């Protein structure tokens, strides 16, 4: 707010996301006013079936051994960057399992 005229807007992507919008006076000697608002969030926790690996407990020695057993020179020979990445990604995900 500036001298009673609103210059800024609070935009959200959902109705009811913001509440308790209040003017809190000016900051020092500025003619602008501070705005205080409360952002509302859902209290219900969303449960996901997405599995997340805990790398703090990972056995990297075994991962290194599993990936080290593969003949990478032969597996990636004559392949481009994209195809090489897909091969590496496949074997990495297999080793993680």
C-alpha positions in Angstrom: 0.0 0.0 0.0 1.1 3.5 -0.7 -0.9 6.4 0.5 -4.1 4.3 0.4 -3.5 2.9 -3.1 -2.7 -0.8 -3.5 0.3 -1.3 -5.7 1.1 -5.0 -5.1 -1.0 -8.1 -5.3 -0.8 -11.4 -3.6 -1.2 -14.1 -6.3 -1.8 -17.7 -5.6 -2.7 -20.7 -7.7 -5.5 -21.9 -5.4 -8.4 -20.2 -3.8 -8.2 -20.0 0.0 -4.4 -20.4 0.1 -3.8 -17.0 1.8 -5.7 -15.6 4.8 -5.4 -12.8 7.4 -4.0 -10.1 5.1 -3.2 -7.1 7.3 -1.4 -3.8 6.9 1.3 -3.4 9.5 2.3 0.2 9.1 5.2 1.8 7.3 8.8 0.8 7.6 10.8 3.6 9.2 10.2 6.8 7.3 9.0 5.2 4.0 5.5 6.0 2.6 5.2 2.2 1.7 3.3 0.0 4.1 4.2 -3.6 5.2 1.7 -6.3 4.5 1.4 -9.4 6.7 -0.4 -12.5 5.6 -0.8 -16.1 6.5 -0.2 -18.9 4.0 -2.5 -21.8 4.6 -1.3 -25.3 3.8 -3.1 -28.7 3.8 -2.8 -30.5 7.1 -3.2 -33.9 5.6 0.0 -35.6 4.7 0.1 -37.1 1.2 1.5 -40.6 1.1 3.5 -41.5 -2.0 4.3 -45.0 -3.3 7.6 -43.6 -4.8 10.5 -45.6 -3.4 13.5 -43.4 -2.3 16.9 -45.0 -1.7 18.7 -44.2 1.5 22.3 -43.7 0.3 23.5 -43.1 3.9 23.2 -46.9 4.4 24.5 -47.9 1.0 27.3 -50.4 0.6 29.3 -48.6 -2.1 32.0 -51.3 -2.1 29.5 -53.8 -3.5 28.2 -51.3 -6.0 31.7 -50.6 -7.2 32.4 -54.3 -7.5 29.1 -55.0 -9.4 29.8 -52.2 -11.9 33.5 -53.0 -12.1 32.7 -56.6 -13.3 31.1 -55.3 -16.5 33.3 -55.1 -19.7 32.7 -51.3 -20.2 35.0 -51.0 -23.2 33.1 -53.7 -25.1 29.7 -52.5 -23.9 30.2 -48.9 -25.0 32.3 -49.5 -28.1 30.9 -47.6 -31.1 28.0 -46.1 -29.2 27.1 -42.4 -28.9 26.7 -40.4 -25.8 22.9 -41.0 -25.4 23.1 -44.7 -26.0 26.1 -45.0 -23.6 24.2 -43.1 -21.0 21.2 -45.5 -21.3 23.5 -48.5 -20.9 25.2 -47.0 -17.9 21.9 -46.0 -16.3 20.5 -49.5 -16.8 23.4 -51.2 -15.2 23.5 -48.7 -12.3 19.8 -49.2 -11.6 20.3 -53.0 -11.7 23.2 -52.8 -9.3 21.1 -50.6 -6.9 18.4 -53.3 -6.8 
